[in-house]
Amino acid sequence: MPTLPPPFTHLLFKMSNLTCNLFFLVLLIFSVGLRMDQVQGQEACHAQIPGDGTCDTATCSTRCSKFYPGSLGSCFQTSTTTFACQCTWPCT
């Protein structure tokens, strides 16, 4: 079997090293892709508490905790002068 000149053996070594690197890169991307479906955020449930159009954050949080244990309350604007209390908690 004829031997290859030194520049070709060097090129052959680089190509095999590149092939090995590409193989592990594809393997890494594939394994990360398989895990992506398992990484999902938990869905949040929401409910509005009726009020008089004004909202105080402390009162809203207290009312949300009373109606929906484990929830957080936040005020949001429904129109230019009206605010409402919205409760948010992890859905089960």
C-alpha positions in Angstrom: 0.0 0.0 0.0 1.5 3.3 -1.0 2.1 5.8 1.8 0.7 9.3 1.5 3.0 12.3 1.5 3.2 14.2 4.8 0.9 17.0 3.8 -1.9 14.5 3.0 -1.6 12.7 6.3 -1.9 16.0 8.1 -5.0 16.8 6.1 -6.4 13.4 6.8 -5.9 13.9 10.6 -7.7 17.3 10.4 -10.6 15.8 8.6 -11.1 13.0 11.1 -10.8 15.4 14.0 -13.5 17.6 12.3 -15.7 14.6 11.7 -15.4 13.6 15.4 -16.2 17.2 16.5 -19.2 17.4 14.2 -20.5 14.1 15.5 -20.4 15.3 19.1 -21.9 18.6 18.2 -24.9 16.9 16.5 -25.2 14.5 19.4 -25.3 17.5 21.8 -27.9 19.4 19.8 -30.1 16.3 19.5 -29.9 15.5 23.2 -30.8 19.2 24.1 -33.7 19.0 21.6 -35.1 15.9 23.3 -35.1 17.6 26.7 -36.9 20.7 25.4 -40.4 19.2 25.6 -39.8 18.5 29.3 -39.0 22.1 30.1 -42.3 23.8 30.3 -43.5 26.5 32.5 -46.4 25.9 34.8 -49.6 27.4 33.6 -51.0 30.3 35.7 -54.7 30.7 36.4 -56.3 34.2 36.7 -59.4 35.6 38.2 -60.7 39.2 38.7 -62.3 40.3 41.9 -65.2 42.7 41.5 -64.7 46.1 43.0 -65.7 49.7 42.9 -63.1 50.7 40.2 -60.3 51.6 42.6 -57.5 49.2 43.6 -55.0 49.2 46.3 -52.2 46.6 46.0 -52.2 45.6 49.6 -56.0 45.2 49.8 -56.0 43.3 46.5 -53.3 40.9 47.7 -55.3 40.3 50.9 -58.5 39.7 49.1 -56.9 37.3 46.6 -55.4 35.3 49.4 -58.8 35.0 51.0 -60.6 33.9 47.8 -57.8 31.9 46.2 -55.2 30.6 48.8 -51.7 30.8 47.5 -52.5 33.5 44.9 -50.9 36.8 44.3 -52.9 40.0 43.7 -52.1 42.8 41.4 -54.0 45.9 40.2 -54.4 46.7 36.5 -56.1 49.4 34.6 -59.3 48.5 32.8 -60.1 52.0 31.4 -58.6 55.5 31.8 -60.0 55.9 35.4 -61.0 52.4 36.4 -58.8 49.8 38.0 -59.4 46.1 38.9 -57.9 43.5 41.1 -56.5 40.4 39.4 -55.5 37.2 41.3 -52.9 34.9 39.9 -52.0 31.4 41.1 -50.4 28.2 39.7 -53.0 26.0 38.1 -53.1 22.4 39.5 
